[in-house]
Amino acid sequence: MSEQLWYKAARTVAKAGQMPMPINETLIQLLQIIMTEEQAEFITKVYNRKASLNIEQIKERIDLDDNSLYKILNSLMDDGIVVGTISRRTGIKVYRLLGPFPGMFEYTLMRGETGEKQKKLARTFDNLFKGMSEATQKNYESVVKGFKNFPPVNRIVPVEEKIEEFPEEKILPYEEVSKIIDKYDDIAYTHCYCRHEKDLLDDPCKITQERTNCLLFGKSAQFVIEHNFGKPISKNEAKKILKLSEDEGLVHKAFHVHLKPELEEEAICNCCKCCCGIFQMYYRGISPYHCYTSYLAKVNDSECVGCGTCVEKCPMEAIDLKDTIAVVNENKCIGCGVCTHHCPESAINLKRTGNREVYVPPPKITTN
């Protein structure tokens, strides 16, 4: 019965996620670290058909008194398994089961805890990603083709000082990070879960020593503050985090509600290619790099001295030197502005393209 329960729990969690996830022994081991049998049984009964439910819908699926029901729901939220927020459309609280990644990965590592449980979590997540890499590489053509049916996970927001002026009414959604910050009264900051996983694996970030530089907004911020995943922060403090991130060569990534850029932002992460889960999914050959952006880096050949700073800094490895001049691969450029911010000769600018999707297939990895 226990084996069957955990298999059902793994299937339920995988189905709740936003990207394909193998239902295997590693995923089951991961869930056994994260949740109790009682919690596993609850989610298999309640979320077997739908990942987001209000309290009345939950009551239809399980026979528990109110006290017991709210007790287990609170435990699921405290443990980073379920997120409960008020629906903006209906005003009713909705309890959403998280998938493994993105989802439980972030919330189970968001507090920056360093105990044996967290170290075991980091190792198991790493093993899960290794298995996903092997699966993609083994069935490369069919898997990569299938990923084209999935929407981009994030939107790149460029380094603000490099944005050229243009009519504000054309900006939808906001492309300046400061204006995103100004939209929200509720802002929270949390431990960077991606860098924390790397720290727990004794493979620390190569770019920054900062760890508390992930920002959440609105109802997502309210949730992480209420359940002790993060702490409130002022708008000015949030802007200082973003400025420091730019100076260190990190990429601003905005995550939108339901992955739709026309809806409000719920988070901004400041990412490096050596730790960021989404960059790592790409570099480890698991999935394409797929994002929205509105900019493209352009090199002024007459100003470029071929120093190679942009080649070193580019998180997508989209710039090469040809005849001592930087050349941008436009198919790989995500318009983040890291190269423009760090070019010592100011030889690279961001050109506005309008909203576009960047889709870069994962590399084929050769194994010995």
C-alpha positions, -999 to +999 in steps of 0.1 A: +000+000+000+028+024+009+046+019-025+014+025-043+007+056-023+040+072-031+037+063-068+003+080-068+017+110-050+046+113-075+021+111-104-001+137-089+028+161-082+043+156-117+009+163-133+007+196-113+040+208-127+046+231-156+071+209-174+075+172-181+088+152-152+097+115-150+078+095-124+107+074-111+123+063-079+143+096-075+111+116-076+095+093-051+126+096-028+123+134-032+087+135-021+095+112+009+119+138+021+095+167+016+062+152+029+047+128+053+025+098+044-005+117+057+003+146+034+009+123+005-024+106+010-041+140+012-028+153-021-035+121-040-071+122-029-076+160-033-055+169-063-058+138-085-077+157-112-070+194-107-040+213-092-058+244-080-089+242-057-108+264-033-118+252+001-153+241-009-139+220-038-114+204-014-142+195+011-160+177-018-130+155-023-121+145+013-141+139+045-124+159+073-137+182+099-127+219+095-100+219+122-083+188+107-086+201+072-071+235+079-044+219+100-031+197+071-035+226+046-014+248+068+013+221+072+013+216+034+018+254+029+045+256+056+064+228+040+063+243+005+040+217-011+009+239-015+006+276-021-026+293-009-034+328-023-065+349-029-077+348-065-077+383-080-107+374-103-130+358-077-117+370-043-117+334-031-086+317-016-072+290-039-049+262-028-025+252-055-004+220-055+032+227-066+051+207-092+086+195-085+103+222-106+095+250-108+076+248-075+087+226-046+124+231-055+121+268-048+099+266-017+118+238+001+151+257-003+138+292+000+145+296+038+182+290+034+183+262+060+214+240+061+204+209+081+208+173+070+173+173+055+182+202+032+215+186+022+196+154+013+171+175-006+198+192-027+214+159-035+181+143-045+171+173-067+205+171-083+200+134-090+165+142-104+181+167-128+208+142-138+181+117-147+162+143-167+194+151-186+200+115-195+164+111-206+165+141-229+198+132-244+187+096-250+156+108-269+169+142-280+149+148-312+115+138-299+119+155-265+131+188-279+103+188-304+078+183-276+092+212-256+081+236-283+045+231-271+053+245-237+052+283-230+082+303-220+088+302-182+101+337-177+106+372-192+139+389-194+140+424-180+171+443-192+195+464-173+175+496-169+201+523-176+208+509-210+172+511-222+166+538-249+137+562-245+105+554-262+068+562-256+058+548-223+023+537-234+039+511-256+055+494-226+032+464-217+042+448-195+067+471-178+103+467-191+120+488-165+127+469-132+122+501-112+086+505-125+079+468-117+089+475-081+068+507-080+037+488-089+036+468-057+030+477-020+038+441-009+073+430-017+093+402+000+129+390-004+140+355+001+171+333+000+181+324-035+171+287-037+192+280-068+224+293-052+215+276-019+212+242-036+247+248-051+260+258-016+246+226-001+263+206-029+296+224-021+296+240-055+291+277-046+283+305-071+312+318-092+297+353-097+282+366-065+284+362-027+249+376-023+222+350-013+191+370-003+183+386-037+151+370-049+120+392-049+083+384-048+054+407-052+017+411-043-001+380-031+030+358-036+049+382-013+021+380+013+022+342+012+059+338+017+059+364+046+029+347+062+045+312+060+080+324+070+097+318+036+107+354+032+107+388+048+091+422+038+113+447+021+108+484+011+107+495-025+140+514-021+157+483-006+144+462-035+158+486-060+192+485-042+192+447-046+185+450-083+213+476-088+238+454-070+227+425-091+233+445-123+268+455-112+276+418-105+265+407-139+232+389-129+202+387-152+168+401-142+141+374-148+105+383-143+080+355-136+044+362-144+011+347-131+002+316-151+034+322-172+015+350-192+034+382-197+002+402-200-006+393-164+011+408-133+046+399-122+048+376-092+086+375-088+120+388-101+150+366-098+186+378-103+203+349-121+237+336-130+243+308-155+263+287-129+234+283-104+201+294-119+178+264-123+165+275-157+200+282-171+211+249-156+182+230-173+196+243-205+233+238-199+228+203-185+210+194-217+176+189-201+154+214-218+156+244-242+162+279-230+128+295-238+119+330-227+103+363-236+124+394-242+120+427-260+157+436-267+187+425-287+224+434-281+240+453-309+278+459-313+292+491-326+322+477-345+341+510-346+340+512-308+348+475-300+384+468-290+380+430-288+387+428-250+364+398-246+346+411-215+312+405-232+322+370-242+330+363-205+299+379-191+272+367-215+250+341-196+239+325-229+274+323-244+259+342-274+289+364-281+321+354-299+352+374-311+357+373-348+387+392-361+389+409-326+353+422-329+325+410-307+297+393-328+263+385-312+244+354-321+209+369-324+192+336-321+207+331-286+207+366-273+181+371-246+184+409-244+194+410-207+219+438-211+247+422-190+271+428-219+261+464-223+264+471-186+299+457-184+315+467-217+344+490-207+342+508-241+304+512-242+305+495-275+273+474-271+238+488-269+204+473-265+180+476-295+143+473-288+127+446-309+092+444-294+081+413-276+098+382-290+104+346-279+139+332-277+140+294-281+174+278-279+175+239-280+196+223-253+231+213-262+238+177-272+261+164-245+286+137-254+295+113-226+327+092-224 
